[in-house]
Amino acid sequence: MANSELRDAMDRLSAVIAADPAKARMKNVPATARLTEGLKCEVSGPNKERATTDMPPAMGGRLSAPNPSWLLRAGMASCVATVIAMRAAKLGIALTELEVTVESDSDARGILGLDELVSAGLNAMRTRVRIGGDADAQALRKLVEWADAHSPVGCTVRSSAACALDVEVI
């Protein structure tokens, strides 16, 4: 899709939401994971979304698919890239290159339950962006900073959204 088509689509949606802000609120598509064998899970959504996860052999998996935290980093990287592309289209900047990498560190003691003081969560997530386009370096840097601040996945990770747990024992 060309920049002008992206910009037009966003302008149309922005106009609809500006006229009726209630239309901005939505319930996102759920993801359901089903354990299939060992530590392998198949994840699905109601609109034929599909993903598979597994763990590395050191954790007892077979590494037949990415681990769940890689999917989180992948989601963050692709979300930032998408928002950069959307904002570039809105500003009329033609991108010639865009690559977003998200890295993190973790401590396996948390997931293995070896130390209750060690979180199983990812630590120190880092996003690296390589970008080129028909704007100067300062404009491209501002574009990336704006997109990072408006990436839904990045914002969720940084703000620690409220989470609820509902357990049904069968």
C-alpha positions in Angstrom: 0.0 0.0 0.0 1.4 3.4 -1.0 2.0 6.2 1.6 -0.9 8.1 0.2 -3.3 5.1 0.6 -2.1 4.6 4.2 -2.5 8.3 5.0 -6.0 8.3 3.5 -7.1 5.2 5.5 -5.8 6.7 8.7 -7.4 10.1 7.9 -10.8 8.4 7.3 -10.5 6.4 10.6 -9.4 9.5 12.5 -12.4 11.5 11.2 -14.8 8.7 12.3 -13.2 8.6 15.8 -13.1 12.4 16.1 -16.8 12.6 15.3 -17.6 9.8 17.8 -14.8 9.1 20.3 -16.6 6.1 21.7 -15.8 4.3 18.4 -12.1 4.4 19.5 -12.7 1.8 22.2 -12.6 -1.8 21.2 -12.2 -5.3 22.7 -9.1 -6.9 21.2 -9.1 -10.3 19.6 -8.3 -13.0 22.2 -5.5 -15.5 21.9 -6.1 -19.0 23.2 -3.1 -21.4 23.8 -3.6 -25.2 24.0 -0.9 -27.5 25.2 -0.4 -30.1 22.5 2.6 -32.2 23.6 5.5 -31.7 26.0 5.8 -27.9 26.2 4.5 -27.1 22.7 1.5 -24.9 22.5 -0.8 -24.0 19.6 -2.2 -20.5 19.9 -5.3 -19.5 17.9 -7.7 -16.7 17.5 -11.3 -16.3 16.2 -10.2 -14.9 12.9 -7.9 -17.8 11.9 -4.8 -16.3 13.7 -2.3 -19.0 14.4 1.0 -19.4 16.2 3.0 -22.2 17.8 5.4 -22.0 20.7 7.8 -24.4 22.3 10.7 -24.2 24.8 14.4 -25.1 24.2 15.6 -28.5 25.2 17.4 -27.2 28.3 13.9 -26.3 29.6 12.4 -29.6 28.6 11.0 -28.6 25.2 12.0 -29.5 21.7 12.6 -26.1 20.2 10.1 -26.9 17.4 8.8 -23.3 17.5 9.8 -20.0 19.0 9.4 -19.6 22.8 6.6 -17.4 24.1 8.9 -14.5 25.2 10.3 -14.4 21.6 6.8 -13.9 20.4 6.5 -11.0 22.8 9.7 -9.4 21.4 8.5 -10.1 17.9 5.2 -8.5 18.6 6.9 -5.4 20.1 9.3 -5.2 17.1 6.6 -5.5 14.5 4.3 -3.1 16.4 7.0 -0.4 16.5 7.8 -1.0 12.8 4.1 -0.7 12.0 3.6 2.5 13.9 6.8 4.0 12.3 5.4 3.2 8.9 2.0 4.6 9.7 3.5 7.8 11.1 5.9 8.1 8.1 2.9 7.9 5.8 1.0 10.5 7.8 4.0 12.9 7.6 4.6 12.1 3.9 8.0 10.6 4.6 9.0 7.8 2.2 10.9 5.1 4.0 13.7 3.4 2.1 14.7 1.0 4.9 13.1 0.0 8.2 14.4 -2.7 10.6 13.4 -3.0 14.3 15.1 -5.4 16.7 13.9 -6.0 20.2 16.3 -7.7 22.7 16.0 -8.6 26.3 17.7 -10.4 29.1 16.2 -12.9 31.6 17.2 -15.0 34.6 16.1 -18.7 34.4 15.9 -18.9 38.2 12.5 -17.2 38.0 10.7 -19.5 35.6 12.3 -22.6 37.3 11.2 -21.4 40.8 14.7 -21.6 42.2 14.6 -18.2 43.8 11.3 -16.5 44.7 13.1 -13.1 44.7 14.0 -13.5 41.0 11.3 -12.5 38.5 10.5 -14.8 35.7 9.9 -11.7 33.6 12.1 -10.3 30.9 14.6 -7.7 32.0 16.0 -4.6 30.3 14.2 -4.7 27.0 16.0 -2.8 24.3 14.7 -1.6 20.9 17.1 -0.9 18.1 15.8 0.8 14.9 17.6 1.1 11.6 15.8 3.6 9.4 16.3 5.4 6.1 14.1 7.7 4.2 13.6 10.9 2.3 13.8 13.1 5.5 16.8 14.3 7.4 18.3 12.4 10.3 16.6 14.6 13.0 13.1 14.1 11.4 13.7 10.4 11.2 14.8 10.2 14.8 11.7 12.2 15.9 9.5 9.9 13.8 11.0 6.8 15.6 10.7 8.4 19.0 7.0 9.4 18.4 6.2 5.9 17.1 7.9 4.2 20.0 5.9 6.3 22.4 2.6 5.4 20.5 3.3 1.7 19.9 0.4 -0.3 21.6 2.7 -3.2 22.5 5.5 -1.1 23.7 3.2 1.1 25.7 1.6 -2.0 27.3 5.0 -3.5 28.2 6.2 -0.2 29.7 3.0 0.6 31.7 2.4 -2.9 33.1 -1.2 -3.1 32.2 -3.6 -4.5 34.8 -3.9 -8.3 34.4 -6.6 -10.5 35.8 -6.5 -14.3 36.2 -9.6 -16.5 36.0 -9.1 -20.2 36.7 -11.6 -22.9 35.8 -10.8 -26.3 37.2 -12.5 -29.1 35.3 
